[in-house]
């Protein structure tokens, strides 16, 4: 009977130079792939650190709507992502506030109409 690997799913916007991105690469390079199966979802397959993803990591395909999340609405529209633009327009009039309670270990978001 074989050893069942634990599965890990990680999502990140892109792998440009930055603290979180560098930490992710360090984690991926330190994992024991005989014990873990890693699925990595990068919203936009770009950045200087893409080349450092270990070959054992299952890099999931880019999804064009997710790749446009951090683009301007005009860029998203130009790339044919009308649903991304409509979603942004829908939430434009809403105000989100974040209350943090670190002792309890959670972050809570509240939506209110403006």
PyMOL commands that set and color helices and strands:
alter all, ss='L'
color gray80, all
select helices_A, chain A and resi 19-30+50-52+64-67+73-78+82-91
alter helices_A, ss='H'
color red, helices_A
select strands_A, chain A and resi 6-12+36-42+58-59+94-101+106-113
alter strands_A, ss='S'
color yellow, strands_A
deselect
rebuild
show_as cartoon
